[in-house]
Structures are given as C-alpha cells and as structure tokens.
Amino acid sequence: MSFISKIPLSGESIPDIYQITVRGANMLLVVEEELTLIDTGHRGSAREIVEFIRQLGRKPEEISLIILTHNHIDHVGGLAELKQMTQARVAIHKTDIGERKNLPSAKAEDIDIRLAGGEVFDLLGGLEIIHTPGHTPGSISLFSSQNKLLIVGDAVRKRRDNLDLPFRTSSFDLTQAVDSIRKMSRLDLDILCFGHGLPLTGDVKAKIQDLAERNRD
C-alpha cells in the first residue's frame, strides 16, 4: 500500500514533485519533460512507482535519472527492478558504493554517475548535490535554490514538527552528521523533504539552525 502526496512548491513556473511512500520509505518523483526518481525504496516498491507514473499518463521508460541519497536497503532496494524497466542513469556518492552481503545494495556495476558533491543536475531549476555524511559516509542532500527545497534523505530526522539527528544505531558517524547539519543551516530553505515522514514546511530555516545550535561542541 502506497501513500502519495504532492510537494507544495510555489513560483510562477514550477515542476510537479510527488512523494511516494511505500512501507514507510519515501521516494520523490520529479515530473518535468523527463522523469527523475530520488531513491527507490524497499525491494518490491517498483510496482507502486510504475503504477503511479502510469496514472499521471506517463511511462516508466521516461525515467532518465535515478539519484540515491544513500546506500541503505530502504532507499536502494527497488533499484534492480527499476533498472530492468528503464534506461535510467543511476547516481550515488562514490563513497556509498559497495556490496552488502545478502542485501540489496548499490553495487559498482549499477552506478553510472559517481558523485563527489558540488554537481548540479539540470532539473528543478538546478539541483545541487551536497555531500552530507554522517548517516552513511556518502549521504547526500539535494538542494534546489530556486524552490528553496532541500531533500535530505536520512541525514536529518523529523520528529513531529521539529528536527533531530539521524538515529545513532543506524548511522556511521554522528559528529559528521552534526557538521552536515551546520552546512544545511546556512542554506535559504522553505521546505525539507525526508527519507521518512512528511515534508517540513514551517519555519524550516529556524528549525535547522536550532538543531545545529543544540548540537554545538
């Protein structure tokens, strides 16, 4: 069972962005001339993604790019099936590429674009890749300055209407996570999208600055 919501962007000429939630994990579909998918959810999520794309009157073959925020199974589990359905290029940070025994993962042969941070993709008016390690070594966030939108994967966690660090038990290095949050706090933001939970749209900049301040050395 999936839950689908439209991300509430504002502006004169904006794309459609949809959050598709399957088994608690979020994927984002950017609908422009071509389709871009951010994260692929759990294994088996591809069917729900494809069904929704067809409801929009589009085809799954129109997905030209898949960007993975990090290499955890609830974010890359659907990759293998989607690669069979599309010719999409796959991008992930270079330090998050690797095998995970008996688990779905983003392996070297799956990846077309090895990110380092600083790249800008031609969507959402320019989507910048920001390396935000901590949850994993290669966690990335995706920043659209035009839309004041930041997609954080699991680099930041939402708790009700406030923000918190990623879970300690599933994170690589919380010191790095705090450094990454400080980096995010310097951005001009109106909306945060997460790997789990609904987007945050109220007092975003103040809340992420407060999180950074609460976790000062």
C-alpha positions as CSV (number, residue, x, y, z in Angstrom):
1,M,0.0,0.0,0.0
2,S,1.4,3.4,-1.0
3,F,0.7,6.9,0.1
4,I,1.3,9.7,-2.5
5,S,1.4,13.5,-1.8
6,K,2.4,16.4,-3.9
7,I,5.2,18.6,-2.6
8,P,3.8,22.2,-2.1
9,L,6.2,24.3,-4.1
10,S,5.5,27.9,-5.0
11,G,6.5,30.0,-8.0
12,E,5.5,31.1,-11.5
13,S,6.7,28.1,-13.4
14,I,7.3,25.0,-11.3
15,P,7.6,21.3,-11.9
16,D,5.4,18.7,-10.2
17,I,7.1,16.8,-7.4
18,Y,5.4,13.9,-5.8
19,Q,6.4,12.0,-2.6
20,I,5.6,8.3,-2.9
21,T,5.7,6.4,0.4
22,V,5.8,2.6,0.4
23,R,6.3,0.7,3.7
24,G,7.4,3.9,5.4
25,A,10.2,4.8,3.0
26,N,9.9,7.9,0.8
27,M,10.7,8.3,-2.9
28,L,10.4,11.5,-4.8
29,L,9.3,11.7,-8.4
30,V,10.2,14.9,-10.3
31,V,7.9,15.4,-13.3
32,E,9.4,17.6,-16.0
33,E,10.0,16.9,-19.7
34,E,11.7,13.8,-18.4
35,L,11.2,12.0,-15.1
36,T,13.7,11.8,-12.3
37,L,13.4,9.5,-9.3
38,I,15.1,10.2,-6.0
39,D,15.6,6.9,-4.0
40,T,14.0,3.6,-4.9
41,G,12.5,2.4,-1.6
42,H,12.4,-1.1,-0.3
43,R,12.6,-4.1,-2.6
44,G,9.3,-4.5,-4.3
45,S,8.5,-0.8,-4.4
46,A,8.9,-0.5,-8.2
47,R,5.4,-1.8,-8.9
48,E,3.9,1.1,-6.9
49,I,6.1,3.7,-8.6
50,V,5.3,2.4,-12.0
51,E,1.6,2.3,-11.3
52,F,1.6,6.0,-10.2
53,I,3.6,7.1,-13.2
54,R,1.0,5.5,-15.5
55,Q,-1.8,7.2,-13.5
56,L,0.0,10.5,-14.5
57,G,-0.3,9.5,-18.1
58,R,3.5,8.9,-18.4
59,K,5.6,5.8,-18.9
60,P,8.2,4.3,-16.6
61,E,10.6,4.3,-19.5
62,E,10.6,8.2,-19.2
63,I,12.7,7.9,-16.0
64,S,16.0,9.2,-17.3
65,L,17.8,9.6,-13.9
66,I,17.7,7.9,-10.5
67,I,19.5,9.6,-7.7
68,L,20.2,7.7,-4.5
69,T,20.6,9.7,-1.3
70,H,22.5,6.8,0.4
71,N,23.1,3.1,0.3
72,H,20.7,1.7,2.8
73,I,18.2,-1.1,1.8
74,D,15.1,1.0,2.4
75,H,16.4,3.5,-0.2
76,V,18.1,1.3,-2.8
77,G,16.0,-1.9,-2.5
78,G,14.0,-1.2,-5.6
79,L,16.9,-0.3,-7.8
80,A,17.5,-3.6,-9.5
81,E,13.9,-3.9,-10.7
82,L,13.7,-0.3,-11.9
83,K,17.0,-0.8,-13.9
84,Q,15.3,-3.7,-15.7
85,M,12.3,-1.4,-16.6
86,T,14.2,1.7,-17.7
87,Q,17.4,3.0,-19.2
88,A,17.8,5.5,-16.4
89,R,21.3,6.6,-15.3
90,V,21.9,5.9,-11.6
91,A,23.8,8.4,-9.4
92,I,25.1,7.9,-5.9
93,H,28.0,9.3,-3.9
94,K,31.2,7.5,-4.7
95,T,31.9,6.5,-1.0
96,D,28.5,4.8,-0.7
97,I,29.1,2.3,-3.5
98,G,29.6,-1.3,-2.2
99,E,28.4,-4.8,-1.6
100,R,26.2,-5.7,1.4
101,K,26.1,-9.4,2.0
102,N,22.7,-10.9,1.1
103,L,21.1,-7.5,1.0
104,P,20.1,-5.2,-1.9
105,S,22.7,-2.5,-2.3
106,A,24.1,-0.1,-4.9
107,K,27.0,-2.0,-6.4
108,A,29.6,-0.6,-8.7
109,E,28.1,-2.2,-11.8
110,D,24.7,-0.5,-11.0
111,I,26.2,3.0,-11.0
112,D,26.6,5.4,-13.9
113,I,27.4,8.6,-12.1
114,R,29.8,8.6,-9.1
115,L,29.1,11.8,-7.2
116,A,31.6,13.8,-5.1
117,G,29.4,16.7,-4.1
118,G,29.1,20.0,-6.0
119,E,27.5,18.6,-9.1
120,V,24.4,20.4,-10.4
121,F,21.7,18.4,-12.3
122,D,19.5,20.1,-14.9
123,L,16.2,19.8,-13.1
124,L,14.2,21.9,-10.6
125,G,16.0,24.9,-11.9
126,G,19.3,23.5,-11.0
127,L,19.6,20.7,-8.4
128,E,22.9,20.8,-6.5
129,I,24.4,17.8,-4.8
130,I,25.7,18.5,-1.3
131,H,27.8,15.8,0.4
132,T,26.2,15.5,3.9
133,P,28.0,12.5,5.5
134,G,27.1,11.1,8.9
135,H,24.2,8.8,8.5
136,T,26.4,7.0,5.9
137,P,29.8,8.1,4.6
138,G,28.3,9.0,1.2
139,S,24.9,10.5,2.3
140,I,23.9,13.4,0.0
141,S,21.3,16.1,0.2
142,L,19.8,17.7,-2.9
143,F,19.3,21.5,-3.0
144,S,17.1,23.5,-5.3
145,S,17.8,27.1,-4.6
146,Q,15.1,28.2,-7.0
147,N,12.5,26.4,-4.9
148,K,14.2,26.8,-1.5
149,L,13.9,23.0,-1.3
150,L,16.3,20.6,0.4
151,I,16.0,16.8,0.0
152,V,17.9,15.3,2.9
153,G,17.3,11.5,2.8
154,D,18.1,10.3,6.3
155,A,20.8,13.0,7.0
156,V,18.2,14.7,9.2
157,R,15.2,13.2,11.1
158,K,11.8,14.7,11.5
159,R,10.1,14.3,14.9
160,R,6.6,15.7,14.7
161,D,7.2,19.3,13.6
162,N,10.8,19.5,14.8
163,L,14.2,18.2,13.7
164,D,16.7,15.8,15.2
165,L,19.9,14.0,14.3
166,P,19.7,10.7,12.4
167,F,19.3,7.6,14.6
168,R,22.5,6.7,16.3
169,T,22.1,3.0,15.9
170,S,21.9,3.2,12.1
171,S,24.3,6.0,11.5
172,F,28.0,5.9,10.6
173,D,29.3,9.0,12.4
174,L,27.1,11.5,14.4
175,T,29.9,14.0,14.6
176,Q,29.9,14.2,10.8
177,A,26.1,14.3,10.9
178,V,26.3,17.4,13.0
179,D,28.8,19.0,10.7
180,S,26.5,18.3,7.8
181,I,23.5,19.9,9.6
182,R,25.6,23.0,10.1
183,K,26.2,23.1,6.4
184,M,22.5,22.8,5.7
185,S,21.7,25.5,8.2
186,R,23.4,28.1,6.0
187,L,21.1,27.4,3.1
188,D,18.0,29.5,2.3
189,L,15.2,27.0,2.9
190,D,11.4,26.8,2.9
191,I,10.9,23.1,2.6
192,L,12.7,19.9,3.8
193,C,11.9,16.5,2.3
194,F,13.0,13.4,4.3
195,G,13.5,9.7,3.7
196,H,10.7,9.0,6.2
197,G,7.7,11.2,7.1
198,L,6.0,14.1,5.6
199,P,7.9,17.3,4.4
200,L,8.6,20.1,6.8
201,T,7.3,23.5,5.5
202,G,7.1,25.8,8.5
203,D,10.0,27.8,10.0
204,V,12.4,25.4,8.2
205,K,15.5,27.6,8.4
206,A,15.0,28.5,12.0
207,K,14.4,24.8,13.0
208,I,17.5,23.5,11.2
209,Q,19.6,26.3,12.8
210,D,18.2,25.4,16.2
211,L,19.2,21.8,15.6
212,A,22.7,22.9,14.7
213,E,22.8,25.1,17.8
214,R,21.6,22.4,20.1
215,N,24.4,20.1,18.9
216,R,27.3,22.5,19.2
217,D,30.5,21.1,20.7
